[in-house]
Amino acid sequence: MDRWTGLKSQARAALSQRNYGAASLLERLGSTGVTSVELLNAERSSLEAGWIPGVEFVPRRVFRQRHRGFFGEFVREGTGITGNLALWPRQWASARMFAGTAKGFHIHPPYIPAGQQPAAWFEHLYGKIPAPVAQRPYDKEQWDVMFFVQGNVEMLLVDERIGLERRIMRFILEGDDSAAPQHAGVVIPAGVAHALRVEGALDAIMVYGTSTVFDPDAEGRLADDVERAPLPVEWQAYLDNA
């Protein structure tokens, strides 16, 4: 039985419906998105086909004190995920995103040693037999380590490094103020475009470390029109009317 027979033909032609089928975690990672909790609890081997090389999630614990607040550590030097990666930020900063806003895509240029072809260099670092993490040039390219202490954000990562598959990862990171059962930070390599938007009605507050100090010349932008607030068309036309 066609339940849409009561609609006009133009409406029927334009009609679409959401697919409520249960896609796998791997399928959702590159499409509709997943939560950091799912990623923390998943078998990494089951996601390798969609995982961007160099991206890592940093498990965190948030300790709550009823009627008072909460406390959560970020990282300890030389231990945990960042310790395993031999990555310790040289600069720390904070950022606030108002509810309903978005940032990105941002991207930082990956370092390629003199005389090396980019594809061969990335194959050396992340190929079937990855090089030791000590060979990653953290001091010559910006890696980000991001944490959220308030609000939830949706993040998208896109691998744009030559020779590596163009993979997409889409996920939610919960702020320390949320009731999520687990919390995580994320490590983003140079050459991986990243964008984020606030989920919900709370502002998001981010604390992040970078492997190098801030360099505006190393801050690339892709499809970042969302960061600019255009004036109403009539206002702009009036301003342009010399």
C-alpha positions as CSV (number, residue, x, y, z in Angstrom):
1,M,0.0,0.0,0.0
2,D,1.3,3.5,-0.9
3,R,0.6,5.6,2.1
4,W,1.6,8.8,0.3
5,T,-1.2,8.8,-2.3
6,G,-2.8,11.8,-0.6
7,L,0.1,14.1,-1.5
8,K,0.5,16.2,-4.6
9,S,2.9,14.9,-7.3
10,Q,5.5,17.6,-6.7
11,A,5.6,16.7,-3.0
12,R,5.9,13.0,-3.7
13,A,8.8,13.6,-6.1
14,A,10.6,15.6,-3.5
15,L,9.9,13.2,-0.6
16,S,12.7,11.5,1.3
17,Q,12.9,9.6,4.5
18,R,15.5,9.1,7.2
19,N,17.2,5.7,7.3
20,Y,16.9,4.2,10.8
21,G,18.8,1.1,10.0
22,A,21.5,0.1,12.4
23,A,24.8,0.9,10.6
24,S,28.1,-0.4,12.0
25,L,30.4,1.7,14.1
26,L,32.9,1.9,11.3
27,E,30.2,3.1,8.9
28,R,29.0,5.7,11.3
29,L,32.5,6.9,12.0
30,G,32.9,8.3,8.5
31,S,29.3,9.4,8.0
32,T,26.7,10.2,10.6
33,G,29.1,10.2,13.5
34,V,29.8,8.4,16.8
35,T,30.5,9.3,20.4
36,S,33.9,9.4,22.0
37,V,32.6,6.7,24.5
38,E,32.0,4.3,21.6
39,L,35.5,4.9,20.3
40,L,37.1,4.4,23.7
41,N,35.3,1.1,24.2
42,A,35.7,-0.2,20.6
43,E,38.3,-2.7,19.5
44,R,40.7,-0.5,17.5
45,S,41.3,-3.3,15.0
46,S,37.6,-3.2,13.9
47,L,38.0,0.5,13.0
48,E,41.4,0.5,11.2
49,A,39.8,0.7,7.8
50,G,38.4,4.1,8.7
51,W,40.9,5.4,11.2
52,I,43.1,8.4,10.3
53,P,46.8,7.6,11.0
54,G,48.1,9.6,13.9
55,V,44.7,10.4,15.5
56,E,44.3,9.2,19.0
57,F,41.8,9.6,21.8
58,V,43.0,10.4,25.3
59,P,40.9,8.6,28.0
60,R,40.1,10.9,31.0
61,R,38.4,10.7,34.3
62,V,36.2,13.4,35.7
63,F,35.7,13.4,39.4
64,R,32.4,15.0,40.6
65,Q,31.7,16.5,44.0
66,R,28.0,16.8,44.6
67,H,26.9,20.4,45.1
68,R,30.4,21.7,44.5
69,G,31.6,21.0,41.0
70,F,34.0,18.7,39.2
71,F,37.7,18.0,38.7
72,G,39.4,16.4,35.7
73,E,43.0,15.9,34.7
74,F,44.2,16.4,31.1
75,V,47.5,14.6,30.8
76,R,50.6,13.8,32.8
77,E,54.0,14.2,31.1
78,G,55.5,11.0,30.0
79,T,52.5,8.8,30.8
80,G,49.3,7.6,29.1
81,I,48.5,8.2,25.4
82,T,50.7,11.3,25.0
83,G,53.5,9.6,26.8
84,N,53.2,6.6,24.4
85,L,53.3,9.1,21.5
86,A,56.3,11.0,23.0
87,L,54.3,14.1,22.5
88,W,54.3,17.0,25.0
89,P,52.8,20.3,24.0
90,R,55.0,23.4,24.0
91,Q,52.1,25.8,24.2
92,W,48.7,25.6,26.0
93,A,45.7,27.8,25.3
94,S,42.0,28.1,25.8
95,A,39.1,29.0,23.6
96,R,35.4,29.6,24.1
97,M,32.8,28.8,21.4
98,F,29.3,30.3,21.9
99,A,26.4,27.9,21.6
100,G,25.3,27.5,18.0
101,T,28.7,28.4,16.5
102,A,31.3,26.4,14.5
103,K,35.0,26.6,13.6
104,G,37.0,25.3,10.7
105,F,38.1,23.6,8.8
106,H,41.6,24.4,10.0
107,I,44.7,22.6,8.9
108,H,48.4,22.8,9.7
109,P,51.1,22.0,7.1
110,P,52.9,18.7,7.7
111,Y,56.7,18.8,7.7
112,I,58.5,16.9,4.8
113,P,62.2,16.4,5.2
114,A,64.5,17.7,2.5
115,G,64.9,15.2,-0.4
116,Q,61.8,13.2,0.7
117,Q,58.7,12.7,-1.4
118,P,55.6,13.3,0.8
119,A,53.9,10.0,0.0
120,A,57.1,8.0,0.8
121,W,57.6,10.0,4.0
122,F,54.0,9.3,5.3
123,E,54.4,5.6,4.3
124,H,57.5,5.5,6.4
125,L,55.7,7.1,9.4
126,Y,52.4,5.3,9.2
127,G,52.6,2.4,6.8
128,K,52.3,-1.3,7.4
129,I,55.4,-1.1,9.6
130,P,55.1,2.3,11.2
131,A,58.3,4.1,12.3
132,P,58.8,4.6,16.0
133,V,56.9,7.7,17.3
134,A,60.2,9.3,18.2
135,Q,60.7,9.9,14.5
136,R,57.6,12.1,14.2
137,P,58.7,15.7,13.7
138,Y,56.6,17.2,16.4
139,D,58.9,20.2,16.8
140,K,58.6,21.1,13.1
141,E,54.8,20.8,12.6
142,Q,51.7,21.5,14.7
143,W,49.9,18.7,16.4
144,D,46.9,19.6,18.5
145,V,45.8,17.9,21.8
146,M,42.2,19.1,22.6
147,F,40.1,18.8,25.7
148,F,36.7,20.2,26.5
149,V,35.8,21.3,30.0
150,Q,32.3,22.6,29.2
151,G,29.7,21.8,26.6
152,N,29.6,19.1,23.9
153,V,31.1,19.5,20.4
154,E,30.8,17.6,17.2
155,M,34.2,17.3,15.5
156,L,35.1,16.3,11.9
157,L,38.5,15.2,10.8
158,V,39.7,14.8,7.2
159,D,43.1,13.3,6.2
160,E,44.5,15.5,3.4
161,R,48.1,14.1,3.4
162,I,49.5,13.0,0.1
163,G,49.6,9.2,-0.3
164,L,47.3,8.5,2.6
165,E,43.6,7.5,2.0
166,R,41.3,10.5,2.4
167,R,39.4,9.2,5.5
168,I,36.8,11.1,7.5
169,M,36.2,10.7,11.2
170,R,33.1,12.3,12.8
171,F,32.4,12.1,16.5
172,I,31.1,13.9,19.6
173,L,33.3,15.0,22.5
174,E,31.6,15.5,25.8
175,G,32.7,18.3,28.1
176,D,33.6,17.7,31.8
177,D,30.3,19.2,32.9
178,S,28.3,16.5,31.1
179,A,27.1,13.2,32.6
180,A,28.9,11.1,30.1
181,P,30.3,7.8,31.6
182,Q,33.7,8.5,30.0
183,H,35.5,11.5,28.7
184,A,38.3,11.9,26.2
185,G,40.6,14.4,24.6
186,V,41.8,14.0,20.9
187,V,45.2,14.2,19.3
188,I,45.1,15.7,15.7
189,P,48.2,15.4,13.5
190,A,49.4,18.1,11.1
191,G,47.9,17.6,7.6
192,V,44.5,16.6,9.1
193,A,41.8,19.2,8.5
194,H,39.6,19.7,11.6
195,A,36.3,21.4,12.2
196,L,34.0,21.5,15.2
197,R,30.6,22.9,16.1
198,V,28.8,23.2,19.4
199,E,26.1,20.7,20.2
200,G,23.3,22.0,22.4
201,A,22.6,25.2,24.2
202,L,25.8,25.6,26.3
203,D,28.9,27.4,25.3
204,A,31.9,25.1,24.7
205,I,35.2,25.8,26.5
206,M,38.3,24.1,25.1
207,V,41.8,23.8,26.5
208,Y,44.3,22.6,24.0
209,G,48.1,22.1,23.7
210,T,50.1,22.4,20.5
211,S,53.4,20.7,19.7
212,T,54.8,24.0,18.4
213,V,54.1,27.6,19.4
214,F,51.5,29.5,17.5
215,D,52.5,30.5,13.9
216,P,49.8,32.3,11.9
217,D,51.5,31.3,8.7
218,A,50.9,27.7,9.6
219,E,47.2,28.1,10.2
220,G,45.5,27.0,6.9
221,R,41.8,27.4,6.3
222,L,39.4,25.2,4.3
223,A,35.7,25.8,3.8
224,D,35.7,28.1,6.8
225,D,32.9,30.6,5.7
226,V,30.9,29.4,8.8
227,E,33.3,31.5,10.9
228,R,32.4,34.8,9.2
229,A,29.1,36.5,10.0
230,P,27.9,38.1,6.8
231,L,25.8,41.2,7.0
232,P,22.2,41.1,5.7
233,V,22.1,41.5,1.9
234,E,20.4,44.8,2.1
235,W,22.9,46.2,4.6
236,Q,25.9,45.1,2.4
237,A,24.2,46.6,-0.7
238,Y,23.8,49.9,1.1
239,L,27.4,49.9,2.3
240,D,28.7,49.1,-1.2
241,N,26.6,51.9,-2.8
242,A,29.4,54.5,-3.1
